[in-house]
Amino acid sequence: MNIQDFIRDIPDFPKPGIIFKDITPLLANPKALISCADQLTSFCPEGEKIDKVIGIEARGFIIGGMIAERLGAGFVPVRKKGKLPYTIKSKSYGLEYGEDTLEIHTDAIASGERVLIHDDVLATGGTAKAVCDLVQELGGVVVQCNFIMELDFLNGKDKLDVPISSLLNY
């Protein structure tokens, strides 16, 4: 199934000149959603043990959970600051328009656990890099980052030193 058929362009969102890639039509179509999760799961290196799948808030939770189920792995949410109720580790990172902070529970990743990180979009790479750093600081090993789409012109993959897979490239 061609996932690109379910990505809607929204011009001038969130500000003039930006074309936002909207995945809500993909999420609303059960066959497309299942196909997307299956395709992303197939990117996992064959024979590679994945202990945990991280989904990055918020759209990364949806398909990240589906990938975890398919891999027989646990699911770990990485959230924006102030959303997790237990002891956390946090990482701030730069955005085009400021700074943000992501958090993970300190007991979410055990030393040596092999982790796949999933999000909907790889743009500038700041978010994914922050999550990779959090996993490594907790003693985990990032096996791969995967994304529904990658915005190639923003060169986000240059910030990451782990294997990356994307279904779509713009």
C-alpha positions as CSV (number, residue, x, y, z in Angstrom):
1,M,0.0,0.0,0.0
2,N,1.3,3.5,-0.9
3,I,1.4,5.4,2.4
4,Q,2.0,8.6,0.6
5,D,-1.6,8.5,-0.7
6,F,-2.7,9.1,2.9
7,I,-0.5,12.1,3.8
8,R,-2.3,15.4,3.4
9,D,-0.4,18.7,2.7
10,I,-1.6,21.6,4.7
11,P,-0.1,24.9,3.3
12,D,1.0,27.7,5.7
13,F,0.8,25.6,8.9
14,P,1.9,26.3,11.5
15,K,3.2,29.5,9.9
16,P,3.3,31.0,6.3
17,G,5.6,29.2,3.9
18,I,5.5,25.8,5.6
19,I,3.7,22.8,4.1
20,F,2.7,20.6,7.0
21,K,2.6,16.9,6.3
22,D,-0.6,15.7,8.0
23,I,-0.8,12.0,8.9
24,T,-4.4,12.1,10.3
25,P,-5.9,10.6,7.1
26,L,-3.4,7.7,7.5
27,L,-4.4,7.2,11.1
28,A,-8.1,7.2,10.1
29,N,-7.8,4.5,7.5
30,P,-7.5,1.1,9.2
31,K,-5.8,-0.6,6.2
32,A,-3.3,2.2,5.7
33,L,-2.5,2.3,9.4
34,I,-1.9,-1.5,9.6
35,S,0.2,-1.3,6.4
36,C,2.2,1.6,7.7
37,A,3.0,-0.3,11.0
38,D,3.8,-3.5,9.1
39,Q,6.2,-1.6,6.7
40,L,8.0,0.2,9.6
41,T,8.3,-3.1,11.5
42,S,9.9,-4.7,8.4
43,F,12.7,-2.1,8.5
44,C,14.0,-3.7,11.7
45,P,17.2,-5.6,11.0
46,E,16.4,-9.3,10.6
47,G,17.4,-11.3,13.6
48,E,18.0,-8.1,15.7
49,K,16.5,-8.4,19.2
50,I,14.5,-5.3,20.2
51,D,13.7,-5.1,23.9
52,K,11.8,-1.8,23.9
53,V,10.2,0.5,21.3
54,I,10.1,4.2,22.2
55,G,7.3,6.3,20.8
56,I,7.9,10.1,20.9
57,E,5.0,12.3,22.0
58,A,2.5,12.3,20.6
59,R,2.1,10.8,17.1
60,G,5.0,8.4,17.8
61,F,2.8,6.7,20.4
62,I,0.3,5.4,17.9
63,I,2.4,3.4,15.5
64,G,5.2,2.9,18.0
65,G,2.9,0.8,20.1
66,M,1.9,-1.2,17.1
67,I,5.5,-1.8,16.2
68,A,6.3,-2.9,19.8
69,E,3.4,-5.4,19.7
70,R,4.7,-6.9,16.4
71,L,8.2,-7.2,17.7
72,G,7.2,-8.7,21.1
73,A,8.9,-5.7,22.8
74,G,7.9,-3.3,25.5
75,F,6.7,0.2,24.7
76,V,8.1,3.3,26.3
77,P,6.6,6.8,25.9
78,V,8.9,9.7,25.8
79,R,6.9,12.8,26.7
80,K,7.2,16.6,26.8
81,K,8.2,18.2,30.1
82,G,5.9,17.7,33.1
83,K,3.8,14.8,31.7
84,L,5.3,11.8,33.3
85,P,4.4,10.9,36.9
86,Y,7.4,9.0,38.1
87,T,11.2,9.8,38.5
88,I,12.4,11.1,35.2
89,K,15.5,11.9,33.2
90,S,15.2,14.9,30.9
91,K,17.0,16.3,27.9
92,S,16.5,19.8,26.4
93,Y,17.2,20.4,22.7
94,G,17.0,23.3,20.3
95,L,14.2,23.9,17.9
96,E,13.9,26.4,14.9
97,Y,11.9,28.7,17.2
98,G,13.3,28.0,20.7
99,E,13.9,25.1,23.0
100,D,12.0,22.1,24.3
101,T,12.5,19.3,26.8
102,L,11.7,15.6,26.6
103,E,11.4,13.2,29.5
104,I,11.6,9.5,30.1
105,H,11.1,7.4,33.3
106,T,14.4,6.5,34.8
107,D,13.4,2.8,35.0
108,A,12.0,2.6,31.4
109,I,15.3,1.3,29.9
110,A,17.6,-1.1,31.6
111,S,21.3,-1.2,31.0
112,G,22.0,-3.1,27.8
113,E,18.5,-3.1,26.5
114,R,18.2,-2.8,22.7
115,V,15.9,0.0,21.7
116,L,14.1,1.1,18.5
117,I,13.0,4.7,18.5
118,H,9.9,5.7,16.4
119,D,8.4,9.0,15.5
120,D,6.2,10.3,12.7
121,V,8.7,12.8,11.1
122,L,12.4,13.3,11.1
123,A,12.9,17.0,10.5
124,T,15.9,18.8,12.0
125,G,16.9,15.8,14.1
126,G,16.9,17.6,17.4
127,T,14.0,15.5,18.9
128,A,15.4,12.2,17.8
129,K,18.9,13.1,18.9
130,A,17.6,14.0,22.4
131,V,15.8,10.7,22.7
132,C,18.9,8.8,21.5
133,D,20.9,10.6,24.2
134,L,18.3,9.7,26.9
135,V,18.4,6.0,25.9
136,Q,22.2,6.0,26.0
137,E,22.3,7.9,29.4
138,L,20.1,5.1,30.8
139,G,22.5,2.4,29.5
140,G,20.4,1.3,26.5
141,V,21.6,0.7,23.0
142,V,19.8,2.4,20.2
143,V,19.5,-0.1,17.4
144,Q,17.6,2.1,15.0
145,C,15.4,5.1,14.5
146,N,12.4,4.8,12.2
147,F,10.0,7.4,10.9
148,I,7.0,7.6,8.6
149,M,8.6,10.4,6.8
150,E,11.9,12.3,6.5
151,L,12.2,15.9,5.4
152,D,15.5,15.5,3.6
153,F,16.1,19.2,3.0
154,L,16.4,19.8,6.8
155,N,19.3,17.2,7.1
156,G,18.1,15.8,10.4
157,K,19.8,12.5,9.8
158,D,23.2,14.3,10.1
159,K,22.6,14.7,13.8
160,L,22.1,11.0,14.4
161,D,24.8,8.3,14.5
162,V,22.4,5.4,14.4
163,P,20.7,3.6,11.5
164,I,17.7,5.4,10.2
165,S,14.7,4.2,8.1
166,S,11.9,6.2,6.7
167,L,8.9,5.1,4.6
168,L,8.7,8.5,2.8
169,N,11.2,11.1,1.9
170,Y,10.4,14.7,1.0
